[in-house]
Amino acid sequence: MTEILRHEETVPSADRTPIYCRTWQPAEGAETRPLWLVFIHGFPEHSGRYERVATRWAARGFPCAAFDYRGHGKSGGVRAYCESFQEFLDDLDAFLGWLAPQRGETPLAIVGHSHGALLTIAHTLQRGPAAGLVGTVLSSPFLGIAVKVGWMKERSARLMSRLAPTLAIPSGIPSSDLSHDPEVAPAYDADPLIPKKVTVRWFTEVTAIHAAVRDRGADYPVPCLVLQAGDDRIVDVGASRRFGEALPKDRGRYEELPGLYHEIFNEVEADREKAFAFVDEWLEDRLAELRSTAKAAAEAAPAKAD
């Protein structure tokens, strides 16, 4: 069994909000693959729920990292709140800046789940691909809500977002809809780091970012694998499908996993292994591309010298 070294640290975001960061790396001397994996958690969870996923790939030689964006997990900020969705993107930038000296020249791939996938999409489209980014995996991306919010509730939320932005209301996320694994829901419900309410400002900010990015699959600039739970009762499967199928054909792929609930990496073992297999294959493709690029660069170097 590969020994895994863990490290955690808190760094300031652009507005000084403390952001909790962590890594999982193969021990010195162990085989290490030349690609960092960055995991971005969903809403309103935290990076601690990715321990099993990160250790899986770290044990296979991939150095892994994750962070809690503001209002989540061990990071600062009002729970489940943002003044603007752009603050989440600032938090990602702060985390990537912290990771940069550890990563060096090694490229990275982002694996974003649900709200983390939405954050990944928004950051990549609005701020451009992160330095060293070779592609993204989007797990059940949150590009819309499965159960449509009535116009009256939405109008009320917009009003309260202006008057009392930190007003918290029940999230409405049934833990039983996360996974078929009988251990997941009780652990989720008992997790003190997961708030069970959301703020009205977060709701209006996230619906605005949905409108800004969900129809821009064709503009996505990096290789992307979209893995969507087929029986997802939390996010809008149709919105994920439209985004995934609009991705440029030379670098985009959409896969729907029939019968799986929202958290595909936390499903029962046989089903989560299906999801892992798609990611494993995609990662090997990225590594093959990196090898090909390095070989081409090496072959071109003598010609330049001449």
C-alpha positions as a Python dict, from the first residue, in 0.01 Angstrom:
ca = {
    (1, 'M'): (0, 0, 0),
    (2, 'T'): (142, 336, -103),
    (3, 'E'): (212, 568, 188),
    (4, 'I'): (31, 898, 147),
    (5, 'L'): (161, 1225, 288),
    (6, 'R'): (-104, 1476, 394),
    (7, 'H'): (-61, 1848, 441),
    (8, 'E'): (-308, 2123, 528),
    (9, 'E'): (-280, 2498, 552),
    (10, 'T'): (-500, 2808, 557),
    (11, 'V'): (-434, 3091, 311),
    (12, 'P'): (-605, 3429, 257),
    (13, 'S'): (-835, 3491, -38),
    (14, 'A'): (-839, 3827, -218),
    (15, 'D'): (-1048, 3988, 59),
    (16, 'R'): (-848, 3809, 335),
    (17, 'T'): (-1114, 3543, 399),
    (18, 'P'): (-921, 3238, 527),
    (19, 'I'): (-933, 2947, 282),
    (20, 'Y'): (-853, 2595, 399),
    (21, 'C'): (-628, 2398, 163),
    (22, 'R'): (-501, 2040, 173),
    (23, 'T'): (-291, 1791, -26),
    (24, 'W'): (-245, 1416, -51),
    (25, 'Q'): (85, 1307, -207),
    (26, 'P'): (264, 976, -259),
    (27, 'A'): (552, 942, -15),
    (28, 'E'): (904, 1029, -130),
    (29, 'G'): (1044, 747, -340),
    (30, 'A'): (703, 618, -450),
    (31, 'E'): (607, 625, -818),
    (32, 'T'): (452, 964, -895),
    (33, 'R'): (251, 1042, -1207),
    (34, 'P'): (331, 1378, -1369),
    (35, 'L'): (-15, 1528, -1317),
    (36, 'W'): (-178, 1693, -1017),
    (37, 'L'): (-548, 1632, -952),
    (38, 'V'): (-742, 1919, -796),
    (39, 'F'): (-1081, 1836, -641),
    (40, 'I'): (-1346, 2105, -598),
    (41, 'H'): (-1630, 2005, -367),
    (42, 'G'): (-2001, 2066, -410),
    (43, 'F'): (-2253, 2275, -216),
    (44, 'P'): (-2284, 2287, 83),
    (45, 'E'): (-2024, 2017, 158),
    (46, 'H'): (-1645, 2036, 199),
    (47, 'S'): (-1315, 1884, 89),
    (48, 'G'): (-1309, 1637, 378),
    (49, 'R'): (-1572, 1431, 198),
    (50, 'Y'): (-1315, 1369, -79),
    (51, 'E'): (-1073, 1179, 143),
    (52, 'R'): (-1159, 843, -14),
    (53, 'V'): (-1149, 979, -369),
    (54, 'A'): (-820, 1164, -321),
    (55, 'T'): (-648, 874, -147),
    (56, 'R'): (-760, 643, -428),
    (57, 'W'): (-573, 844, -688),
    (58, 'A'): (-284, 937, -459),
    (59, 'A'): (-229, 564, -403),
    (60, 'R'): (-204, 533, -781),
    (61, 'G'): (70, 793, -795),
    (62, 'F'): (-127, 1113, -859),
    (63, 'P'): (-56, 1401, -620),
    (64, 'C'): (-394, 1545, -518),
    (65, 'A'): (-516, 1870, -367),
    (66, 'A'): (-844, 2029, -258),
    (67, 'F'): (-978, 2330, -72),
    (68, 'D'): (-1291, 2458, 100),
    (69, 'Y'): (-1424, 2772, -65),
    (70, 'R'): (-1568, 3043, 160),
    (71, 'G'): (-1868, 2961, 375),
    (72, 'H'): (-1787, 2590, 360),
    (73, 'G'): (-1598, 2336, 566),
    (74, 'K'): (-1300, 2476, 753),
    (75, 'S'): (-1279, 2803, 559),
    (76, 'G'): (-1399, 3137, 686),
    (77, 'G'): (-1705, 3333, 587),
    (78, 'V'): (-2078, 3320, 654),
    (79, 'R'): (-2202, 2965, 601),
    (80, 'A'): (-2338, 2890, 252),
    (81, 'Y'): (-2301, 3255, 151),
    (82, 'C'): (-2125, 3472, -102),
    (83, 'E'): (-2164, 3840, -169),
    (84, 'S'): (-2088, 3762, -533),
    (85, 'F'): (-2018, 3432, -710),
    (86, 'Q'): (-1690, 3589, -819),
    (87, 'E'): (-1570, 3548, -459),
    (88, 'F'): (-1570, 3171, -511),
    (89, 'L'): (-1350, 3223, -816),
    (90, 'D'): (-1119, 3441, -604),
    (91, 'D'): (-1095, 3156, -354),
    (92, 'L'): (-997, 2914, -631),
    (93, 'D'): (-731, 3158, -748),
    (94, 'A'): (-596, 3185, -391),
    (95, 'F'): (-582, 2807, -363),
    (96, 'L'): (-409, 2767, -700),
    (97, 'G'): (-159, 3033, -599),
    (98, 'W'): (-86, 2838, -280),
    (99, 'L'): (-47, 2514, -477),
    (100, 'A'): (180, 2663, -746),
    (101, 'P'): (517, 2632, -566),
    (102, 'Q'): (436, 2275, -463),
    (103, 'R'): (328, 2184, -815),
    (104, 'G'): (616, 2355, -993),
    (105, 'E'): (600, 2280, -1367),
    (106, 'T'): (378, 1974, -1324),
    (107, 'P'): (44, 2025, -1502),
    (108, 'L'): (-292, 1981, -1333),
    (109, 'A'): (-644, 1856, -1402),
    (110, 'I'): (-949, 1978, -1212),
    (111, 'V'): (-1222, 1740, -1095),
    (112, 'G'): (-1523, 1947, -992),
    (113, 'H'): (-1841, 1804, -847),
    (114, 'S'): (-2183, 1971, -874),
    (115, 'H'): (-2140, 2330, -749),
    (116, 'G'): (-1765, 2269, -774),
    (117, 'A'): (-1815, 2180, -1140),
    (118, 'L'): (-2009, 2504, -1187),
    (119, 'L'): (-1723, 2694, -1022),
    (120, 'T'): (-1478, 2515, -1257),
    (121, 'I'): (-1681, 2607, -1565),
    (122, 'A'): (-1723, 2970, -1460),
    (123, 'H'): (-1354, 3011, -1375),
    (124, 'T'): (-1237, 2853, -1701),
    (125, 'L'): (-1476, 3054, -1920),
    (126, 'Q'): (-1462, 3386, -1739),
    (127, 'R'): (-1099, 3401, -1623),
    (128, 'G'): (-938, 3166, -1871),
    (129, 'P'): (-777, 2825, -1810),
    (130, 'A'): (-566, 2809, -1495),
    (131, 'A'): (-189, 2793, -1543),
    (132, 'G'): (-88, 2437, -1631),
    (133, 'L'): (-447, 2316, -1674),
    (134, 'V'): (-472, 2023, -1917),
    (135, 'G'): (-844, 1957, -1871),
    (136, 'T'): (-1141, 1922, -1639),
    (137, 'V'): (-1373, 1648, -1520),
    (138, 'L'): (-1723, 1768, -1431),
    (139, 'S'): (-1919, 1537, -1203),
    (140, 'S'): (-2298, 1596, -1209),
    (141, 'P'): (-2243, 1966, -1286),
    (142, 'F'): (-2483, 2209, -1120),
    (143, 'L'): (-2607, 2401, -1423),
    (144, 'G'): (-2966, 2407, -1307),
    (145, 'I'): (-3192, 2279, -1031),
    (146, 'A'): (-3377, 1951, -1085),
    (147, 'V'): (-3696, 2075, -923),
    (148, 'K'): (-3786, 2409, -1073),
    (149, 'V'): (-3835, 2697, -831),
    (150, 'G'): (-4170, 2872, -869),
    (151, 'W'): (-4167, 3231, -995),
    (152, 'M'): (-4311, 3360, -667),
    (153, 'K'): (-4035, 3198, -460),
    (154, 'E'): (-3770, 3320, -701),
    (155, 'R'): (-3908, 3673, -693),
    (156, 'S'): (-3916, 3667, -312),
    (157, 'A'): (-3557, 3540, -302),
    (158, 'R'): (-3443, 3826, -526),
    (159, 'L'): (-3613, 4079, -303),
    (160, 'M'): (-3464, 3933, 15),
    (161, 'S'): (-3122, 3908, -151),
    (162, 'R'): (-3122, 4286, -159),
    (163, 'L'): (-3282, 4345, 181),
    (164, 'A'): (-3134, 4063, 392),
    (165, 'P'): (-2872, 3877, 184),
    (166, 'T'): (-2757, 3648, 465),
    (167, 'L'): (-3110, 3527, 538),
    (168, 'A'): (-3085, 3149, 562),
    (169, 'I'): (-3354, 2909, 441),
    (170, 'P'): (-3363, 2526, 436),
    (171, 'S'): (-3148, 2386, 155),
    (172, 'G'): (-3413, 2136, 49),
    (173, 'I'): (-3145, 1877, -33),
    (174, 'P'): (-3266, 1533, 81),
    (175, 'S'): (-2958, 1337, 183),
    (176, 'S'): (-3131, 1021, 61),
    (177, 'D'): (-3097, 1155, -296),
    (178, 'L'): (-2717, 1175, -281),
    (179, 'S'): (-2628, 807, -314),
    (180, 'H'): (-2763, 452, -301),
    (181, 'D'): (-2490, 368, -47),
    (182, 'P'): (-2676, 336, 286),
    (183, 'E'): (-2383, 488, 477),
    (184, 'V'): (-2374, 818, 286),
    (185, 'A'): (-2696, 987, 400),
    (186, 'P'): (-2648, 932, 776),
    (187, 'A'): (-2289, 1057, 755),
    (188, 'Y'): (-2400, 1363, 560),
    (189, 'D'): (-2677, 1443, 808),
    (190, 'A'): (-2441, 1406, 1104),
    (191, 'D'): (-2155, 1610, 953),
    (192, 'P'): (-2119, 1932, 1158),
    (193, 'L'): (-1933, 2100, 870),
    (194, 'I'): (-2232, 2076, 636),
    (195, 'P'): (-2489, 2354, 688),
    (196, 'K'): (-2847, 2250, 631),
    (197, 'K'): (-2954, 2597, 519),
    (198, 'V'): (-2860, 2822, 228),
    (199, 'T'): (-2862, 3200, 200),
    (200, 'V'): (-3082, 3395, -38),
    (201, 'R'): (-2785, 3587, -182),
    (202, 'W'): (-2614, 3260, -271),
    (203, 'F'): (-2933, 3150, -450),
    (204, 'T'): (-2959, 3464, -663),
    (205, 'E'): (-2586, 3459, -742),
    (206, 'V'): (-2589, 3097, -848),
    (207, 'T'): (-2895, 3139, -1072),
    (208, 'A'): (-2721, 3434, -1239),
    (209, 'I'): (-2407, 3229, -1305),
    (210, 'H'): (-2623, 2947, -1444),
    (211, 'A'): (-2760, 3189, -1703),
    (212, 'A'): (-2410, 3315, -1783),
    (213, 'V'): (-2239, 2980, -1853),
    (214, 'R'): (-2480, 2691, -1908),
    (215, 'D'): (-2521, 2754, -2284),
    (216, 'R'): (-2151, 2803, -2350),
    (217, 'G'): (-2036, 2444, -2386),
    (218, 'A'): (-1915, 2515, -2740),
    (219, 'D'): (-1682, 2784, -2602),
    (220, 'Y'): (-1513, 2559, -2348),
    (221, 'P'): (-1139, 2590, -2417),
    (222, 'V'): (-986, 2277, -2259),
    (223, 'P'): (-1043, 1900, -2275),
    (224, 'C'): (-1347, 1813, -2066),
    (225, 'L'): (-1519, 1497, -1947),
    (226, 'V'): (-1874, 1540, -1818),
    (227, 'L'): (-2003, 1254, -1602),
    (228, 'Q'): (-2371, 1296, -1521),
    (229, 'A'): (-2571, 1080, -1281),
    (230, 'G'): (-2864, 939, -1478),
    (231, 'D'): (-3110, 943, -1189),
    (232, 'D'): (-2999, 1278, -1047),
    (233, 'R'): (-3271, 1440, -838),
    (234, 'I'): (-3066, 1745, -737),
    (235, 'V'): (-2932, 1902, -1056),
    (236, 'D'): (-3095, 1949, -1396),
    (237, 'V'): (-2975, 1651, -1603),
    (238, 'G'): (-3095, 1814, -1924),
    (239, 'A'): (-2879, 2121, -1863),
    (240, 'S'): (-2573, 1901, -1806),
    (241, 'R'): (-2649, 1701, -2120),
    (242, 'R'): (-2686, 2011, -2336),
    (243, 'F'): (-2359, 2154, -2204),
    (244, 'G'): (-2173, 1825, -2248),
    (245, 'E'): (-2303, 1756, -2596),
    (246, 'A'): (-2214, 2111, -2706),
    (247, 'L'): (-1847, 2070, -2611),
    (248, 'P'): (-1603, 2078, -2905),
    (249, 'K'): (-1590, 1724, -3042),
    (250, 'D'): (-1212, 1709, -3048),
    (251, 'R'): (-1180, 1763, -2673),
    (252, 'G'): (-1520, 1710, -2511),
    (253, 'R'): (-1699, 1397, -2394),
    (254, 'Y'): (-2034, 1348, -2224),
    (255, 'E'): (-2123, 1028, -2037),
    (256, 'E'): (-2447, 963, -1854),
    (257, 'L'): (-2447, 691, -1588),
    (258, 'P'): (-2793, 530, -1581),
    (259, 'G'): (-2950, 477, -1240),
    (260, 'L'): (-2684, 659, -1038),
    (261, 'Y'): (-2772, 929, -789),
    (262, 'H'): (-2606, 1271, -770),
    (263, 'E'): (-2278, 1182, -594),
    (264, 'I'): (-2135, 938, -846),
    (265, 'F'): (-1803, 906, -658),
    (266, 'N'): (-1993, 814, -339),
    (267, 'E'): (-2223, 555, -494),
    (268, 'V'): (-2217, 186, -400),
    (269, 'E'): (-1882, 34, -490),
    (270, 'A'): (-1974, -127, -821),
    (271, 'D'): (-2130, 195, -951),
    (272, 'R'): (-1864, 436, -828),
    (273, 'E'): (-1601, 213, -989),
    (274, 'K'): (-1776, 270, -1322),
    (275, 'A'): (-1737, 645, -1269),
    (276, 'F'): (-1374, 603, -1160),
    (277, 'A'): (-1301, 398, -1474),
    (278, 'F'): (-1414, 685, -1699),
    (279, 'V'): (-1186, 924, -1511),
    (280, 'D'): (-893, 679, -1519),
    (281, 'E'): (-924, 646, -1897),
    (282, 'W'): (-950, 1023, -1941),
    (283, 'L'): (-642, 1082, -1722),
    (284, 'E'): (-438, 834, -1925),
    (285, 'D'): (-540, 1021, -2241),
    (286, 'R'): (-419, 1348, -2089),
    (287, 'L'): (-88, 1188, -1988),
    (288, 'A'): (-47, 1047, -2339),
    (289, 'E'): (-102, 1396, -2483),
    (290, 'L'): (159, 1539, -2246),
    (291, 'R'): (411, 1273, -2352),
    (292, 'S'): (339, 1343, -2717),
    (293, 'T'): (383, 1717, -2668),
    (294, 'A'): (710, 1667, -2479),
    (295, 'K'): (841, 1432, -2751),
    (296, 'A'): (752, 1679, -3026),
    (297, 'A'): (924, 1960, -2837),
    (298, 'A'): (1237, 1751, -2787),
    (299, 'E'): (1251, 1658, -3156),
    (300, 'A'): (1205, 2021, -3260),
    (301, 'A'): (1482, 2151, -3031),
    (302, 'P'): (1782, 2036, -3245),
    (303, 'A'): (1621, 2183, -3557),
    (304, 'K'): (1601, 2525, -3385),
    (305, 'A'): (1966, 2497, -3283),
    (306, 'D'): (2066, 2448, -3645),
}
